[in-house]
Amino acid sequence: MTEHDSIIAFNLIAGIGFARFRQLRQFFGSASAALTASEQELASVKGIGPALAAAVATFPMEQLDEELRFVERSGVRIFTLDDPGYPQILNNIYDPPLCLYVRGELPAFGSSSVAIVGSRRMSAYGGKMARLFAEGAASAGFSVVSGLAFGVDAVAHQATLDANGITVAVLGGGLAKIHPQEHIPLAKAIVEHGGAVISEFPMRFPVSRTSFPRRNRIVAGLCANTIVIEAGLDSGAMITARLALEQNRNVFAVPGHADNPQAKGCHKLIKDGAFLAEDFSDVLSGGEYLFGAVSPMIRSASPALGSDPYADLTEDKRTLIGILQEKGEMELDGLVLETGWDAGKLFGALTELEIALIVERANGRRYSLRRKG
């Protein structure tokens, strides 16, 4: 089996993310060698364990064959992280996707692409600003990246198309599970106009609570600049902004109406040092400064947690807190291996603990319990 197909096979196995894939490939020398190793050999690799070793050793190759046939019938291409067509900018993020499923054509990413994200429950003003920034980006020759969701995402995609620009939609599920289904015509239009619809997930993978934060890291990771238009304080758009900060990218926030809850996230970003953007010319002129890797949103947050900050937390969150209490500051890789969770589940729990001001992040990839006082 080729290394290309072996990586796709690992992407089909639940519980295998970049950290564990890297462990396996380093141990066995290649993905194909790891895929043909015995259950006992696999279980000897740090962070794998017996259950995951059994899943890899007993992986049904017919599942890979079926996936590849479905991909071919659907007009989809798969780029693994070894392939020349894989966007190299994603190699600079934590937990790069093992694979990208692509329908359409990938534009150049990085300084010539911009992420536009925001509320699903946008106001008329939010829609107006999303259109303004998308049209400005298209006119300046930038490709626009967003998440195909209701609200700001959909307006940004459509406005880019209307301006004869290129846009890329990153999905929170597989390409055969476009969500929301109401945006299937929009997805088709994106491809027909020279853009792409992409996903790291297998073709039939359904959307879930943990898949959207993973989608957001790709949206932010593909672009040197992220623009946030209307976002609640605990919204997905704010997660995307945090990820952009972690990846040392520019973040721009559009000011909103003071009495609009969906503007509070943008105002928080601006207070914490994000660029204030009134139109796309601010993006064009604001690129000299890059945020540091530590999110100021986390560092400057209020410490008021109440007398029992861990009350009513889920078992998963209490598990994470216990690990950080015992081990102190840890990198994400270490937490993946310590918990045995996939990166999506772990990142979702950590993000919620950050929002709750229980966990803080340092140097982009290291997590610890938030210091009091």
Secondary structure as UniProt FT lines:
FT   HELIX           3..11
FT   TURN            14..15
FT   HELIX           18..28
FT   HELIX           31..35
FT   HELIX           39..43
FT   TURN            46..48
FT   HELIX           49..57
FT   HELIX           61..73
FT   TURN            74..75
FT   STRAND          77..80
FT   TURN            81..82
FT   TURN            84..85
FT   HELIX           88..92
FT   STRAND          99..104
FT   STRAND          110..118
FT   TURN            120..121
FT   HELIX           124..139
FT   TURN            140..141
FT   STRAND          143..146
FT   TURN            150..151
FT   HELIX           152..162
FT   TURN            163..164
FT   STRAND          167..170
FT   TURN            175..176
FT   HELIX           181..183
FT   HELIX           184..192
FT   TURN            193..194
FT   STRAND          196..199
FT   TURN            203..204
FT   TURN            209..210
FT   HELIX           211..221
FT   STRAND          223..229
FT   TURN            233..234
FT   HELIX           236..246
FT   TURN            247..248
FT   STRAND          250..254
FT   TURN            258..259
FT   HELIX           261..263
FT   HELIX           264..271
FT   TURN            272..273
FT   STRAND          275..276
FT   HELIX           280..285
FT   TURN            287..288
FT   HELIX           296..299
FT   TURN            309..312
FT   HELIX           315..327
FT   STRAND          330..331
FT   HELIX           332..339
FT   HELIX           343..355
FT   TURN            356..357
FT   STRAND          359..362
FT   TURN            363..365
FT   STRAND          366..369
//
